[in-house]
């Protein structure tokens, strides 16, 4: 994808956040639209300039590498909604409190200046593994097995209703914000079990072009990766766009008890480019 056209890591990630397909198609969220985030020609020029002079985005993101992937994803969106001439970020991460208790949160309230629309957006970036080569949402499970696609889908749908809460309405009225659209942005990767790849089944209503990879248990990793010199470990802040590297630390066969995301690198026009990613999970996943 065109993310490979940018050299700077954060610009590549930002472009991936904007241009990658959602995990699920429109049929999965029939009551919620999704704003068109793909950059316009003017915005692409902005990204090109940012790639040449990345100081601003690097300063914004440099202290956030240790955050969970979902929070980094939010921060990249926030940067774009605050930088692009098309968007105006009216509010972000609004805690809804009532009687000293948090009853909800609004991820984003953003204005699309081009279309004169104001959106309430609930957003997430997730990584789900197919536990049984099944289309059912509850069989797509995160590296943390308490997290499933089914649960996340329900949570996002519930979060969109927070805008109807009297506390949210009061917040918006005080700021003279009139929300015209409600949307869900769910991006990330689906991982198929390596032995199932020839006949892998995507989840119900998966986007036809969803980002994907493979997964295996720790005891199987040597069978899957072949030459370990071609592979490197991805830090959590590098789980978004395909990796571009001029050099890298080869992956070590020794594994702990935590899931590890690996990338296979091959020589490309701009350096060594990721051509496959592999989630390696403990042998007892997802039952531990």
N, C-alpha and C positions, 0 to 999 in steps of 0.2 A: 504494500500500500504506500501512498505517497509520503507517509511518515519517514520512509527511508530517504527522502529528499532533503531532510534537515539534519544538520550535524549536531546541534546542541541537544543534550538529553532532555531538558525540560520542554523545549519547543517541540521535539518529537512526541513527547508525552501529551502535551497540550493538543497537538494536531490529532493524535489518536483519540483523545477524549471527545473532540468535536466531530471527527469523521468516521470513527468505527461504527459498525452496525450495532443496534441494541441486541441484547441476548434474545429477547422475545419480540415477535411481530405484533402488529396492531391488533390482531385477533385476541391476544392475551389480555389486553386492557381495553375492552370495547368502550368503556365510559370515559377514557382518558386519552387525549391526544398527546403527541410529543412534538415540541417545537423543532423546526428545521435548524440544526446547529451548524451544518456544513458551511465552511467559510465562503463568503462571496469573494469576487475578484479583489475588492478593496481590502477585505480581511486577509486574503492570501498574501497580498503585498505587505500587510502589517506583520504577518508571520515571517515572511522572507527577511524583513528588516530586523525583526527580533532575533532571528537565527544569526544574523551578521553581528548584531550588537545585543547580546543576551543578558547584559548586566542587570537590567530591571527584573526580569523573571528569575534570574539566579538569586538575586538579593531577597526576593519574595519567598522563594521556595527553599533556600539553603538550610534553614533551621527546622524544616518540616519532614526531613527524610526518615525520622524515627517514628512518625505517626502511622497508625493503621492505614492500609491502602484506601479504604473508603474515605478517610479524612483527607488524604492527599488528593484523591479524585475531586472532592468538594473544593479544595483550595485551588486546584487548577481551573475548575469552572468559575470560581469566584474571581480569579485573576482575569479570565476572559470577559466575564460579564462587567467587570470594572474597567476594562481596557478597550474593548472593541467599540467602534463608533456606532455599531448597530444596537448594542445593548446598554441598558441602565439598570444596575442592581439597586432595587429599592430596599431590600432587606435580606438578611442571611442569618440562618441559625437562630430564629426567634423562639425563645422559650415562652411557652404559654403557662402562666402560673395562676392558680386560683386557691385561695385559703391556704397559702404557704405550701402548696403542692404543685409540682409540674404535671400538667395534664396533656401536654403535647408540645410539638415543635414544628415550625415552618422552615423547611430547608432553604428555599429561595423564593423571593418575590422579585421578578425581573420584568422590565419593559422592553419589548421589541419595537424599537423606534421606526423601523422600516414598515412594519405592518400595523403599527398603532395598537398593539395588543399587550396586555399585562398578564403575566403568567404566575401562578403558584406552582412551583416545581418540587417534587420529591425525587431525590436522586440516590443512586447506589451503584457501586462497582463491585461485582462479585465473581467468584471463581468456584465453579461447581464441577464435581466429578460424577460420572455415571456409575452408580454402584452396581447396577444389574442389567445394563444395556436395555433400558426400559424408557418409554416415553413419559411415564408418570412423573409429575413434578416432585413428588416426595422421594423419588429414587435418585434425584440429583442432589448431591450432598457436598458441603464444603469441606476443606481440610480439617476444620473443627466440625465434627459430625453432628453437633447440635444445630447446625445451620443448614437449612434445605431451601431449594428453590421455591417450594410450595409455601413455606413459612415467610420467606422474604416477599413473595408476591402479595400475600395477604397483608403483610405489614405495610407495604407501600400503598396498597389500596386504602387501608385504614388511615394512614397518615394524610392522604389527600383530603379526607373529610375534616381534618383539623381546621380548615379554613372556614367551616360552618360554625365553629364554636363561638359563643358570645365574646369570649376573651380575644379571639383572633379578630372578630368583627370590630371590636372596640379599638384594637391596635391599628387596623387598617383605616378606620374612620378618622382617627386622630391625625393620621398622616395623609389623609385625602387620597388614599390608594383604592382604586376600583379594579378588582381582579376580574378579567374577562375569560380566562382560560385556566384549566387545571391539567397538569401533565405529569408524567412519570418518565424519568430517564434511568434505565437499568442497563448498564454495560458491563463488560467483563469477558470471560472466557469459559467455554465448556470443554471439559477434558474427557476423552473416551479411554476406556481400558485398552491397553496396548494390544491385547489378544483379540479384541472385538473390532478393531479399526476397519477391517474389510467389510463388515456388515453392521457398522455402528448406527444406532438409532438416536436421533436428536430428541430433545423433549418436545412435548406438544406445543405447537405454535412457536417453535424456535424460529428466529429470523433466518431466512435462507442463506445468508452470508455471515453467520455468527463466527466470531473468533474462536479458534479451537486449538487443542493440544492433546497430548496423551498422558495417561497416568499409569503408575505401577506401584507395587509394594516394594519395600526396601530389599527383600530377599530376591527380587527379580531384576534389580537395576542393572546388573552386569550383563544380563541377557539382552536388555533393551538398548543400552547406549553404545555398545561396541567399543570404539576407541574413546576413552575418557578424556583424552587431550582435546577433543572437539567440543567439550561441554564445559560450561561454567555455571556457577550458582547465581541466581538473580536475587538481589536484595529486594525487600518489599517495595522500595521506592522505584524499582525497575520492572514492575509487573505489568506495565501498561503497554507502551509501544514496543515493537520488536527491537531487540538490543542491537546497537551499533557500537563496535569496539575497535580500537586500534591495537590494543593488547588486552589480555585478560588473565585471570588466575584460573588455571584448569581445575575442574571439579575433582575433589578427592572422593574416593570410593567410601571412605569412612563416613558413616552417617550416625546422627543421634536419634532421638526418639520423636523429633518434631518433623512435620512435613517440610519438604524442600522443593523449591521450584528451580528447574534447570533449563538452560537454553543451549541448543546446538548451534555452533557458529561455522559459517563457510565464507571463504573469500568472496567479496563483492566489489563493486566499483568504488565504494566509499570507505572500505575497510572490511572488517569481519562482521558479517550480518547474520542475525538470528534467522534460522530457517525452520526450527521446530522447538517447541517447549514441552517439558515433561515434568509432571508433578510426581514426586516420590513420597509415599505416605507410609507410616508404620505398618507392620505386617498385620496388626489387629484392626486397622481401620476398615470399616467405620464402626466397629463394635466396641472400641475401647472407651 
